[in-house]
Amino acid sequence: MKQENTPLFAARLNAFKIGADAYWPGKNKVTTADLLARAATAGLTAADLNYPDHFANDTPAQLSDALHDSGMVLNGMAMRYYTDPGYKLGAFTHPDASVRRAAIDETKRGLDVLADMGGRLMTLWMGQDGFDYSFQMDYARAWENTVAAITEVADHNPDLDIALEYKPNEPRAFALMPDAATTLLALKEIDRPNTGVTLDFAHVLYADEMPAFAAALVARHSRILGVHLNDGYGKWDNGLMVGAVHPVQTIELLVELTRAGYDGAIYFDTFPDHSGLDPVAEARTNIDVVNRLRAIAQSLAGDADLQAAIARQDAPLSMRLVQAAMLK
C-alpha cells in the first residue's frame, strides 16, 4: 500500500545480524556496511547509525558510500554509552567528573561525524544514567550534571537536533528521565531550540503512558524529533512488531503525529532476535502495517464525526467510528 507522503523508514540495524552465517557464508566479520545492504532488501529507505559502535570497522566515508549504494539516506545517529563498561555508573551522571567529561566529549565527536555525513538528528538514550539503590545517588547533583551536559552538547553545533529518548529503566533499576513529564522538565531547564524528544512506543507503554497523550504533551512543550514504532505488553521493552498488541493506540498516536505536523522518519525499534525471526520479513511486515495504519489515521484525523464524539467524550461512538475504519 503506497501513499504519496510515505515517510522514510528505518530500523534497528543490529537486528540484521540474525542468521549471519547463513546470509554471509564464510564471512569472518559482518560490518555495518553489510548490515545496511541487507536492511535495504527489506524496503527500508533510511538508517540510524550507533556511535561509536557502528564505526568500529567502517569509516564515515565508507558508511556514506554504503548508504548511497543501498539507496538509503542517513536519518540520524544515536549515542551508545551503555556498551562501554566505563559508563556502568552513568555517562552524564557518573560520580567521577573525568568520566562525565569523556562522555560529553565522545558525544561531541559523534556530532561532528553526524555533521560530516550530512545528518541532522542525534538521539540520546541514557539508560545507564540512573540508580539501583536508595542512598546511591545524589539526585540533585545528578540532575544538574545531566542538564549541564546536554546543554553543552546542544551548544556544540546548534544546527543539529538533540533528541532525548526516555525509558523507565533498564539497564539501571530507575532511569533519571523515565517518562514524558520528567524529560520535558529537563528540556525546559536546558532551554535550547535544537532539543526535543524521541518517542518510543514500547517505552511509553512501559512508562504507563498513553502514547497519543505523551505526543500531545511533547508537541505542546517541546518538539517531537523522532518516533520509534514497535509494540509490547507494557511490562518491559518487548520490541514486538508494530500493531501486534496495541493497534488502536498506534492509530491514535499516528493521528496525533499528523496533527502535530510530524514529518520525520519512522524507526522500527523492534527485536526479531528474541524470537529468531527473519529480520527482513519482520521489517517488511512493519512497513506494510504502518502504511495501512497511517492510511486509517489520516482518514480519522479529518473525521468531523469523530472529533465531535471526542469533544463530548463519547467513547462508544468513538470506538465504533475507529473500529469501522479499521475493520473495512
N, C-alpha and C positions, 0 to 999 in steps of 0.2 A: 504494500500500500504506500504509494509515493505521494507526498504532499509538497506543494510549491515551496513552503517555508520550512522544510525539513531541517532540523538543526544538525550541527556536527555531532557525531557520535564517537565517543572514546570509551576505553575500558581498561581495567587493571591489567597492565602488560604482563606481570609475573604469572598470571593465570595461564598464559600461552606456553609455559614451560611443561604443562601437563603432557605426558606421553612423548617427551623429548626424544627418547631413544628410538621410538618407532617413527617419529616425524623426521628426525635428522639422524638416520642410522650411520654409525661410525664417526659422528662428530664429537670431538673431545670437549669442546666448550661452546655453549649456546650464548651468543652475545645479544645485546639489546637490539642491534640491527636485525638479527634473526627473528626476535620476538615481534618487531614491527612488521616485518614481511609476512609473518604468519597471521598477525592480527588483521592485516589488510584483507586477507582472504575471507574474513567474516563480514566484510562490508563496513568496517569501521573507517571513519574519514578523518579522525584526529587522534592525537596521543598526548598523554601526560607522562612526563619523564620524572623519575625519582632522583633527587640529588642528595648525596653523590653516587648512590648505588648504581644507577643505570649508566654511569660514565666510567665505570671501572675498567672496561675493555674497549670502549669506543670514545673517540674524541667528539666534541660538539660538532665539528665539521662533518665527521663521518655520520653522525646521527641525523644531521640536517640532510645529507645526501640520501640516507636510508628512508627518511620520511618522504622526500621528494620521489624517490624511486617506487615507493609503496603507494603513492597517490594520497598521502596523508599530510595534514598540517599539524604544527605544534600548538596544542591548546594551551599548555602551561607546564609548570613543574611543581613538584611537591617535595618539601624537605623531609628527610628521613633520619632524624636524630636517633630514634629508638634502636636502630641496628648497630649503633656504636655503644659498646659496654661502658665507655667512659661517661655516658649520659644516663646511667641507671637511676641516679638520684635527681635527674632533671637536666634540662638543657638551659632554659631561661630561669629556672628556679633552683638550680644546683647551689648548694651552700658555699662552694668554692668559687670565688669571683673569677679566677682564671678559666674555669670550665665554662662559666656563663659567657665570658669574652670569646672563648673558642667557638661556642655555638653561634653567637652573633656574627662573628667574622666568617664562619662557614656559610651562614645564610646569605651574607653579602656576596660571597663568591658565587653562590648559586644564582643570585640575582644578576650578577654580571654575565654568567653563562646564558641565562634566560634572555637577557637583552641582546647578547651577541647572536643568538639563534632566532631573533625576531619575535620572541614570545612576549606575553604581557602579564600573565597571571601566575603568581606564586601562592601555593596553598600551604598553610602551616597547620598540621595536626600534631598537637603537643601532648600525645598520650603519656609520655614519660614525665611530664610536668604535673605532678600531683603528690599524693601521700598515701600511706598504707596504715598508719597508726595514729592514735591520739598522741599528742605531745611530740610528734615527729617533725612538724613543720611550723615555722614562724609564718603564719598565714599573711599577715600584713606585709612583711618583708618580701615574701614570695610574690604577692600581687604587685607590689611596687616594682620589683625586679622585672617581672613579665611585661608590665605596661611600658617600662623604660626600654626594654629590649625591643619590643615590637615597634615602638615609636622610632627608635634608631634605625631599625630595619626599613620601615616605611619611608624614612627620610633619605635613605641611601640612594634611591632612584625614584623620585615622585611620579615618573611616567609608568611605573609598573604597579599593578594592583596586588595587594596583600590580603588574602582571604583566610580567615580563621575557621577551621573545621572543628566543631565541638563534638564531644562524646563523653558520656557519664563516667566511664572508667575503662580500664584495660590499656596498657599493662598495669598501671597503678590502680589501687582499690578505689581512689577518688581522684578525679581529674580537677585541675584548678578551674577549667572552663567546661562545665558539664552540660550546659543547656543554653538555649537561646538568650534568656534574660541575662544570665551572668556574662555571656560573651558580649552582649550589647552594652552592658555596664563598662566592660573593659574598652570597647571601641569608643564609647563616649569620652573616657579619660584620654585615650590615645589621640582622638580628635584629629585624624588625618583624612583628607578626601580620597586617598588611594587605598583605603582599607574597607573591608566588608566581611561577609560570611559565606562559607560554602556549606550548604545544607545537604547532609547525607541522610537519606530516607530512613535507613535502619538505625542510625544514631539517634534520630529524632524520636522514633518509636521507643527506643531503648531509654531515652530521657523522659518517657511517659508524656510526650507532647503530641498534639495533633499536627501533622505536617503542614497543612494549609495555614493554620493559625501561626505556626512558627515563621512561615514565609511572610505572612502579613506583618508580623512584628518586625522582622528584619527589613522588609521593604519600607516600613514606616520610619524606622530609627537609623537605618544604615543602608547597605547595598547588598543585594544578592549577587555574588560574584561567581558562584559555582553551584552546580546541582549534581549530586550523586544519587542515581536511582538504583534501587535494589529492593529487597523485602526481607521480612523476618517476623518472628513471633513476639518481639518486644522484650525478650529476656536477656538477649545478648546480640552481638553483631553477626547474625546468621549469614548475611550476604547472599540471600536467595535471589532467584530470577525476579525481574520486575513484575508486579501484579500477582505473584504466586499466592499471597496471603491477604493483601490489602488493596484490591483493585479499586474500590470506591475511594479510599483515602488517596490513592495515587492520582486518580482523576481529579479529585478536589484540589490536590497540590498543583497539578498541571493547569487547572482553571486559574488558580491564584497567581501562578507564574505568568500566565497570559495577561492577566490584569495588571501585574507589576511591570510588564514590558520586558521580561527576561528573554534575552536573545542569545545567550551563551550556549556552550556545548552541554550535552547530556553525557555524563560519565557513568558507566556501569561499574560500580564498586561491588562486584559480586565474587563469590568464592566457589567456582566449579570444582576446585581442588578438594573441597570437603567431601564431595560425593564421587569424585573421579569422573566428572562429566567431560565430554568433548568441549573444550573452550570455544572452538569455532562455532559449533552448533548452538552452544549456550548464548554466545554473543549475537548470533543471527536471530535467535528467538527473542532476545531482549529488544533488538532493533524493531522487529516486526510488531511486538506487543506495544512498544512505546508509540510507534506510528499510529496504531489503532486507538490507543488510549488518548493520544493527542487529538485525533480527529473528533473523538467524543467530547473531549474537554473544550475544544474550540467551538463546537456546536452549543455546548451548555453555557459557555461564557457569555453568549449574547442572547440567551433564552429569557425572554421577559417574564414568562410564567414562573420559571424557576426563581428568578430574582424577587418576584412578588411573594412567592412562598417563603423564601429565606427571610424577607423583610418581616413577615408575620411569625417567623419561627415555626412554620407549618411543616414539621418533619415528615408526616405521612405523604403529603403531596410532593415534597422534595424528593423523597425516596422513589416514588412512582415515576417521576419525570426522569431522574438519573438512571434508574434501572431500565426504563423503557428505551433510553438512549443506548444503554449498554447491551441490551438483550435483543436487538433488532435481528 
